[in-house]
Amino acid sequence: MKYLSGKDKKSLQEQLPPLFNIDKKDEIIEFKDVLFKNKNPILIKSQAIKNLQDNQSQYHFIPHLKSSQIKEYKTITIDVGAVPFLLKGADMMRPGITNIDNLIKKDDIIIIVDEVKGLRIGIGQSLYDSVQIKEMKSGKIIKTLHYFKDDFYNIML
């Protein structure tokens, strides 16, 4: 467990997605690759994300499913048949997608929503923009990065 100093917080703020702000008064703790803000999980450190345009691995942060900021992200909705696959970490295929946010761009971090209950159950990276996805009939469209009940979901301080 690592408590971030003021200098560490300032450096971290420069790396964070635009929706996430850290104040110098916030208590920021890093534990098992999860960042906690005032004891609430907000972000996951991930090296899994690639910039698909230049194919280089980069160090990034993705939102934690329990973070309040995830409601600001673009979404896709999956049908009931795709849910069990997502909950095992599978990437999302086009046939399981029932609704697509019109503003999704390639490489965007998006929220995966359950069609039946409207629950946010996954975080992924789009492999295509929304126009391309809507034209597709098959194939992988979302790389799954974090999902309900994965190793990061239940990490607590």
C-alpha positions in Angstrom: 0.0 0.0 0.0 1.4 3.3 -1.0 0.2 6.7 0.1 0.9 9.4 -2.5 2.7 12.5 -1.5 1.7 16.0 -2.8 4.4 15.7 -5.4 3.2 12.3 -6.5 -0.4 13.5 -6.7 0.6 16.4 -9.0 2.6 14.1 -11.3 -0.3 11.6 -11.3 -2.9 14.3 -12.2 -1.0 14.9 -15.4 -1.5 11.3 -16.4 -5.1 10.9 -15.5 -8.1 10.8 -17.9 -9.8 14.2 -18.2 -12.8 13.3 -16.0 -10.6 12.5 -13.0 -9.3 15.3 -10.8 -7.2 15.0 -7.7 -7.0 17.8 -5.2 -3.9 18.1 -3.0 -6.2 17.5 0.0 -7.5 14.2 -1.3 -6.0 11.0 0.3 -4.7 9.0 -2.7 -3.6 5.4 -2.0 -2.2 2.9 -4.5 -2.9 -0.7 -3.6 -2.6 -3.7 -6.0 -2.7 -1.5 -9.1 -5.9 0.2 -7.9 -6.0 3.9 -7.1 -8.2 4.9 -4.2 -9.4 8.5 -3.6 -10.5 9.1 -0.1 -10.9 5.3 0.4 -13.0 4.8 -2.8 -11.6 2.9 -5.8 -11.4 5.2 -8.8 -8.9 4.0 -11.3 -6.9 0.9 -12.3 -3.4 1.1 -13.6 -3.3 -0.8 -16.9 -0.6 -1.7 -19.3 -3.0 -3.7 -21.3 -4.2 -0.7 -23.3 -2.5 -0.2 -26.6 -2.7 2.8 -28.8 -4.1 0.8 -31.7 -2.9 3.3 -34.3 0.8 3.0 -33.6 0.6 -0.4 -31.8 2.8 0.7 -28.9 2.0 -0.3 -25.3 1.6 2.6 -23.0 1.0 3.0 -19.3 -2.6 4.1 -18.8 -5.4 4.4 -16.2 -8.8 3.0 -16.8 -11.9 3.8 -14.6 -12.8 1.3 -11.9 -16.4 0.1 -12.2 -17.1 1.4 -8.7 -16.0 4.9 -9.6 -18.7 7.6 -9.8 -17.0 9.2 -12.9 -17.8 6.2 -15.2 -21.3 7.6 -15.9 -19.6 10.2 -18.0 -18.1 7.7 -20.5 -19.6 6.5 -23.7 -21.5 3.1 -23.6 -22.4 0.0 -25.5 -25.2 -2.3 -24.4 -24.9 -6.1 -24.5 -27.6 -8.7 -24.7 -28.2 -11.3 -22.0 -26.3 -14.0 -24.0 -23.1 -12.0 -24.0 -23.1 -11.3 -20.3 -21.7 -14.7 -19.2 -18.8 -14.3 -21.7 -18.0 -10.8 -20.5 -18.0 -12.0 -16.8 -15.2 -14.5 -17.8 -13.2 -11.7 -19.4 -14.0 -12.3 -23.0 -13.8 -9.5 -25.5 -17.1 -8.3 -26.9 -18.2 -9.6 -30.3 -20.6 -7.6 -32.7 -23.6 -10.1 -32.5 -23.9 -9.5 -28.7 -24.2 -5.7 -29.0 -27.7 -4.2 -28.9 -27.0 -0.5 -28.6 -24.0 1.6 -29.5 -23.2 5.2 -28.4 -23.0 7.3 -31.6 -19.9 9.2 -30.5 -17.6 6.2 -30.0 -14.2 6.5 -31.7 -11.6 3.9 -32.2 -9.5 3.4 -29.0 -12.1 5.1 -26.8 -12.5 3.7 -23.3 -16.1 2.7 -23.0 -18.6 1.3 -20.4 -20.3 -2.0 -21.1 -23.9 -2.1 -19.9 -26.2 -5.0 -19.3 -29.4 -4.8 -21.5 -31.8 -6.3 -19.0 -30.9 -4.3 -15.8 -29.0 -1.4 -17.2 -26.0 -2.2 -14.9 -22.5 -1.1 -15.8 -20.7 -4.5 -15.8 -17.5 -3.8 -17.8 -14.9 -1.4 -19.1 -13.4 -1.9 -22.6 -11.5 -0.3 -25.4 -13.2 0.2 -28.7 -11.5 -1.4 -31.7 -13.6 0.6 -34.2 -15.7 3.8 -34.3 -19.4 3.6 -33.9 -20.1 4.0 -37.6 -17.9 1.0 -38.4 -19.4 -1.0 -35.6 -23.0 -0.4 -36.8 -22.0 -1.6 -40.3 -20.4 -4.8 -39.0 -22.3 -8.1 -38.7 -19.6 -10.1 -36.9 -16.2 -9.8 -35.3 -14.6 -8.5 -32.1 -15.4 -4.9 -31.4 -14.4 -4.3 -27.8 -11.3 -5.3 -25.9 -12.4 -6.1 -22.4 -10.2 -4.4 -19.7 -12.1 -4.7 -16.5 -15.4 -6.4 -15.6 -17.7 -7.2 -12.7 -16.1 -9.5 -10.1 -12.7 -9.6 -11.8 -9.5 -9.4 -9.7 -9.7 -5.6 -9.4 -13.4 -5.4 -8.6 -13.4 -6.5 -4.9 -10.0 -5.0 -3.8 -10.6 -3.1 -0.6 -8.2 -1.1 1.6 
